[in-house]
Amino acid sequence: MTGGAEGAVLDTTALLHWPLERLAGGVCCPTQLDELERLSPARRMLVEAAQIEWMNPSPAHFEAATSAAASTGDLPRLSTVDLEVLALSLGLQRPLVTDDYRLQNVAMKAGIEARSLATRGAKQQWSWVWRCTGCGKEHDVSTGAKRERDGPGPDCDVCGSPTVMKRPRR
């Protein structure tokens, strides 16, 4: 992507890697500062001085983001901060700047423009299922699924084996 933030909602990747002047005019969630503190305390101090608009998403927009992520099957692999950033983009109807393919996938589903930072970006929308590593049965990803970045999914209700997140078979 070229240019600056220009009113777009910025994922934490932009906060970490873009020059400060390029962040000017962007919108972010205050919880991203905590994420920055974990990843790079020095960068957090710099970013706090940038001309960024800090906003919390409304509960209604957070719920809409959660619902959109559940509908694509991406919900278990998105963090709360990811959902808040997505909720801001949905609520403000502004582009989302992220290299996270899952966020791009949900943004596409929700009709929000997703701009990538350093990758080519998602070209098509995907959906996900939990596929059993034992019997191969595919299970829907429920809205109540445990959210973790990695690791196995819930145990299969047929054979008890762990499941992994995969694209559904056609």
N, C-alpha and C positions, 0 to 999 in steps of 0.2 A: 504494500500500500504506500502511496506517496501522500505528501501533505501532512497537515496536522490533525488534531482531534476534532476541531470545528463542531462542537456540540454533540459528538458521538459519545456513547457509553464505552468506557475503556476497561478491558479485563486487566488483571494484575500483570500479565505479560508485558503490556504496553508500559505500565508504570515502572517495571524493572528495566526495560531495554530502550525505550525512546528517550531522546534528549529532552530536557525539561521544557524547552521552548516549544517542542512539538506536542507536549501534553496540554498546553494552554487551550482553554475552552472545552476541555473534556469533562465528562461527568463520571463520578465514581462513588462507590459506597464506602462509608467510614470503616466497615469491617475489613476492607482491603488493606488498610493501614496495619492492622494486626497481622495479616498475611505477609506484608512487606517486612514487618519487624522480625518475623520468623526467618524470612529468606535473606534479608539484607538490611540490618538496622541503619547502616549509613545511607542507603538509598531511601529509606523511609524518611529520614530527616530532610533530604533534598526534595523529595516529592511533596512533603508538607508545605514547602515554600512555593510550589508551582501554582499557576493560575488554573486550578481545577475546582469544579463545583462539586461539593460533597453532599450527597443526598441519600436518605434511606428510602427504599421502595415502600409503597403502601402495602398493608396486609393483603388487600384484594389483588394487587399486581403480583405479590409473592405467590399467592395461591394460583393465579393464572399461569405463572412460570412453572410452578410445580406440576400443574395439570398438563401443560404442554410437554414437559420433560417426561412425564409418565406415559403420555400418548405415543411417544417415539420409542420408549423403552430406555431412555438415557438417564432417567432419574437416579438409579442406584449408583451411578458412576460420577454424579455431579455433587460438588460440595455445597454447603449452605452459602458460601460466598459466591460461587458460580450462579446459584439460583437468584441471589440478590442482584447481581449484575444483570442477569437476564430479565429480572422483574423490572429493573430501572429502564432497560431498553424497551420493554413492552409498554410500560406505563407512560413513558415520554414519547414513544413512537419515534425513537432515534436509532440510527445504526449501531450495531455492536461490533467493537473492534476486538478480535480475539483470534488466536491460533488454535484454540481448543475445538477440535472437530465435533465433539459432542455438543458444545454450546452452539456452534454453527448449525448443526443438524436441527436442534430444537428451534433456533431462530428462524430457519427456513420454514419449518412446520407452522410457526406462529406468524409468518408473514413479515418478519423483521429482516432488514438487510444486515448481513454479516460480512464484515471486512476482515481480511487476514493481515497479520503484521509481516511475517517472514515466510509463510508457507503459501502454497497455491490455493489453499482453502478447499472446503467441501464443494463438490460439483453436483452432487445429487443427495436427495434425502434418503436416509436409511431408517429402518426400524430394527428392534432388537428383541430377542427372546432368550430365556434361560434354556440351554440344551443340556440334557443329562449326559454325563460322561460314561454312564453304564449302559442304559437302554436306548439312549438317543431321543427320548421323548422331549418335545419342546413345550415349555411352560411360558405363559404370559408373564411379563414383568409387571407386578402389581404396584399400585401407588404406595403401598405400605412396605415396599422392599427396603431392606437395610441398605443405607448409603455408605459405600466404601469405594475408594478409588481402584483397588485391586482385590484379588482373591476370588475364591469360589463364591458362587451364588448359593441359594437355598438348596437343601437336599431334595432330591426327586421324590415326589409323592407316590411313585410307582415302585421304584426299586431301592430308594434310599441313598443312591450315589450322589456326589456333589454335582452341581450344574455349573456351566460356564456361559458367559454372555456371547451370543453369536447372532449373525443375521439369520432370519428365518429361511428355511429351505423353501424353494418355490414348487 
